[in-house]
């Protein structure tokens, strides 16, 4: 039975917390609500009221409230629930990591712990924002996941290991610098993480991921951000870019930045050291998988010229 009083001041976040299915169901009645299911929706929902929805959708107050009321009735009558996997009954045994007040980059130690877990074991992460940067690496290590938002600034993600894939250790974590923003302001942390997710993971992106990494690399060099450029090079190579593509990139950098700048700044940078490592190891006949592991070790977060 619906116990929420719906009026123009009702918060959308309260409605979705009580009836999570509303987030997707609202797009069925008005296409302007489709963005609620995007990363940008995570930013908008906590601030949105029914009045805001009226203004955005151009629906009348009566029509919108009737739509919401009817959707809630359908959800209650059909007893829709969030599909929980069978392993969710085991979460009481999961190792819990509350990183809401963690200082610095906890990703490396988290990955080490996750890599040591056996199939059938799990990990619960608690964070102030949806920890989107974790997902690809944990997927690669063989974990399934279920995400639940408890409140505006509390997210619980349950990771359950179904297979063991050591290659997942070669997938670099997403920007650790994102963890700095919630220290300044929790809302800013949400904005930063969701902006990153929209930029890199949204299905509307046209260029291949590897190409966008190379563009980001060159943009970072142009802005003098060699740490970022190095990370983009490592990610691009690990994600399958051919070293010949890197040859083209550095040739264009020499052309666009100038021979003098290239010789004094780029040629002596950690970025170029990572590039030379790839070329030298390939020339020596080293397997690509081994080179990827070496890049993670030598040019990952443990390197003071790369970490953030």
C-alpha positions in Angstrom: 0.0 0.0 0.0 1.4 3.4 -1.0 2.0 5.4 2.2 3.9 8.3 0.5 1.9 11.5 0.2 2.4 12.7 -3.4 2.3 16.4 -4.0 4.4 19.0 -5.9 7.0 19.1 -3.1 7.4 15.3 -2.9 11.1 14.4 -3.5 11.7 12.0 -6.4 14.5 10.4 -4.4 11.9 9.4 -1.7 9.7 7.8 -4.4 12.5 5.9 -6.0 13.9 4.7 -2.6 10.5 3.2 -1.8 9.8 2.0 -5.4 13.1 1.5 -7.3 11.3 0.4 -10.4 9.9 3.9 -10.9 13.3 5.0 -12.2 12.8 3.0 -15.4 9.0 3.0 -15.5 8.7 6.8 -15.7 10.4 6.8 -19.1 7.5 4.7 -20.4 5.1 7.6 -19.9 7.3 10.5 -21.0 10.6 10.4 -23.0 12.0 13.3 -21.0 12.3 11.1 -18.0 14.7 8.7 -19.8 17.7 10.6 -18.5 16.8 9.3 -15.0 18.4 6.0 -15.9 21.6 7.6 -17.0 24.6 8.6 -14.9 23.3 12.2 -15.0 20.2 10.9 -13.3 22.2 10.0 -10.2 23.1 13.7 -9.9 19.6 15.1 -10.6 17.4 12.7 -8.6 18.4 13.9 -5.1 17.5 17.5 -6.0 14.3 16.8 -8.0 10.8 17.4 -6.7 7.5 16.5 -8.4 7.2 20.2 -9.3 10.5 20.0 -11.2 9.2 17.0 -13.0 6.1 18.9 -14.0 8.1 21.7 -15.4 10.5 19.4 -17.3 7.8 17.1 -18.8 5.2 19.8 -19.6 2.6 17.6 -18.0 0.0 19.0 -15.7 0.2 18.5 -12.0 -2.9 16.3 -12.0 -1.7 14.1 -14.9 1.8 13.5 -13.5 0.6 12.7 -10.0 -2.0 10.3 -11.5 0.8 8.6 -13.6 3.0 8.2 -10.6 0.2 6.9 -8.4 -0.9 4.4 -11.1 2.7 3.2 -11.6 3.1 2.6 -7.8 -0.2 0.7 -7.8 1.0 -1.5 -10.6 4.3 -2.2 -8.8 2.5 -3.0 -5.6 -0.2 -5.2 -7.3 2.3 -7.2 -9.2 4.7 -7.3 -6.2 7.7 -6.4 -8.3 11.0 -6.7 -6.5 14.6 -6.1 -7.4 16.0 -9.4 -8.8 18.5 -10.6 -6.3 20.9 -13.4 -7.3 20.9 -16.6 -5.4 24.2 -15.8 -3.7 22.7 -12.7 -2.1 21.6 -14.8 0.8 25.3 -15.2 1.7 26.2 -11.5 2.1 26.4 -11.8 5.9 29.6 -13.8 5.3 31.1 -11.2 3.0 34.1 -9.2 4.0 33.0 -5.6 4.6 35.1 -2.6 3.5 33.7 0.8 4.5 35.8 3.3 2.5 33.6 6.4 3.0 36.3 8.1 5.0 39.3 6.4 3.4 42.4 8.6 2.8 44.4 8.1 -0.4 44.0 5.4 -3.0 42.6 2.2 -1.5 42.1 0.6 -4.9 45.4 -1.4 -5.1 44.9 -3.0 -1.7 41.3 -3.8 -2.6 42.4 -5.4 -5.8 44.9 -7.5 -4.0 42.3 -8.7 -1.5 39.8 -9.4 -4.3 42.4 -11.4 -6.2 43.1 -13.7 -3.2 39.4 -14.6 -2.8 38.1 -18.0 -3.8 35.0 -18.7 -5.8 32.0 -18.5 -3.5 33.5 -15.7 -1.4 32.3 -12.1 -1.5 33.2 -8.5 -0.7 30.9 -5.6 0.4 32.1 -2.1 -0.4 30.5 0.9 1.2 31.1 4.3 -0.4 29.6 7.8 -0.4 29.0 7.5 -4.2 28.4 4.7 -6.6 31.9 3.3 -7.0 31.7 3.0 -10.8 35.5 2.9 -11.3 35.6 -0.5 -9.5 33.2 -2.3 -11.8 35.4 -3.2 -14.8 38.3 -4.5 -12.7 36.0 -6.6 -10.5 34.2 -7.9 -13.5 37.5 -8.9 -15.0 38.5 -10.7 -11.9 35.4 -12.9 -12.1 33.0 -11.2 -9.7 29.3 -10.7 -10.1 27.9 -7.6 -8.4 24.7 -6.1 -6.9 24.5 -2.4 -6.2 22.1 -0.8 -3.7 21.7 2.9 -2.8 20.8 3.2 0.9 20.7 7.0 1.0 21.8 10.0 -1.0 25.4 9.5 0.2 25.6 5.8 1.0 26.1 3.1 -1.5 26.6 -0.6 -0.9 28.1 -2.8 -3.6 28.2 -6.6 -3.1 30.8 -8.5 -5.2 30.6 -12.3 -5.4 33.3 -14.3 -7.0 32.0 -16.9 -9.5 35.2 -17.5 -11.5 38.9 -16.8 -11.1 40.5 -14.9 -14.0 44.0 -13.7 -13.2 44.0 -11.6 -16.4 41.7 -9.2 -14.5 44.8 -8.0 -12.6 46.0 -6.4 -15.8 43.1 -4.1 -16.1 44.1 -0.7 -14.6 41.7 0.9 -12.2 39.9 4.1 -13.3 41.2 7.5 -12.2 42.2 7.3 -8.5 42.1 11.1 -8.5 38.3 10.9 -8.4 38.6 9.9 -4.8 39.9 13.3 -3.9 36.6 15.1 -4.8 34.4 13.6 -2.0 37.0 14.8 0.5 36.1 18.4 -0.6 32.4 17.8 -0.9 30.3 14.7 -1.1 28.0 16.1 -3.8 31.1 17.1 -5.8 32.3 13.5 -5.6 29.1 12.3 -7.1 29.3 14.8 -9.9 32.9 13.9 -10.7 32.3 10.2 -10.7 29.2 10.4 -12.8 30.8 12.9 -15.2 33.7 10.4 -15.7 31.2 7.6 -16.3 29.2 9.6 -18.8 32.4 10.6 -20.7 34.0 7.1 -20.8 31.2 4.5 -20.5 28.1 6.0 -22.1 26.8 3.9 -25.0 26.4 7.1 -27.1 30.1 7.5 -27.5 31.1 6.9 -31.1 34.9 6.6 -31.1 36.3 3.3 -29.9 37.5 3.3 -26.3 41.2 2.8 -27.3 41.0 5.8 -29.7 39.6 8.0 -27.0 42.4 7.0 -24.7 45.0 8.1 -27.3 43.1 11.4 -27.7 43.1 11.8 -24.0 46.8 11.1 -23.9 47.7 13.8 -26.4 45.3 16.3 -24.7 47.1 15.6 -21.4 50.5 16.2 -23.0 49.3 19.5 -24.4 48.1 20.5 -21.0 51.3 19.5 -19.3 49.7 16.6 -17.4 52.3 13.9 -17.9 50.9 11.8 -15.1 47.5 11.5 -16.8 49.2 10.9 -20.2 51.2 8.0 -18.8 48.2 6.4 -17.3 46.3 6.7 -20.7 49.2 5.1 -22.5 49.3 2.2 -20.1 45.5 1.7 -20.4 45.6 1.9 -24.2 48.3 -0.7 -24.5 46.6 -3.1 -22.0 43.3 -2.7 -23.8 45.0 -3.9 -27.0 46.3 -0.9 -28.9 49.2 -1.8 -31.2 52.5 -0.2 -30.4 52.6 1.1 -34.0 49.7 3.4 -33.1 51.9 4.7 -30.3 54.6 5.4 -32.8 52.2 7.6 -34.8 51.2 9.4 -31.6 54.7 10.3 -30.6 55.6 11.4 -34.1 52.6 13.7 -34.1 53.6 15.0 -30.7 57.1 15.8 -32.1 55.4 17.6 -35.0 52.8 19.6 -33.0 54.8 20.3 -29.9 58.1 21.0 -31.6 61.4 19.2 -31.6 62.9 21.3 -28.8 59.9 20.7 -26.5 59.8 17.0 -27.4 63.5 16.6 -26.6 63.6 18.4 -23.3 60.1 17.6 -21.9 58.5 14.6 -23.5 61.6 12.6 -24.2 62.7 12.8 -20.5 59.2 12.1 -19.1 57.7 9.0 -17.5 55.4 8.9 -20.4 58.2 8.3 -22.9 59.9 5.8 -20.5 56.7 3.7 -20.6 56.7 3.9 -24.4 60.3 2.9 -24.6 59.7 0.0 -22.2 57.0 -1.3 -24.6 59.1 -1.0 -27.7 62.2 -2.5 -26.1 60.4 -5.4 -24.6 58.6 -6.1 -27.9 61.9 -6.0 -29.7 63.2 -8.6 -27.2 60.4 -10.9 -28.0 58.6 -10.6 -24.7 55.0 -11.7 -24.7 52.4 -9.0 -24.6 50.8 -10.3 -21.4 54.1 -10.1 -19.6 54.7 -6.5 -20.9 51.2 -5.5 -19.6 52.1 -6.9 -16.2 55.4 -5.0 -16.2 53.6 -1.7 -17.2 51.2 -2.1 -14.2 54.2 -2.7 -11.9 56.5 0.0 -13.2 54.1 2.7 -14.2 51.2 2.1 -11.9 50.1 3.9 -8.8 53.3 2.8 -7.0 55.4 5.0 -9.3 55.7 8.5 -7.7 55.7 10.1 -11.2 52.4 8.6 -12.0 50.3 8.3 -8.8 47.8 11.0 -7.9 
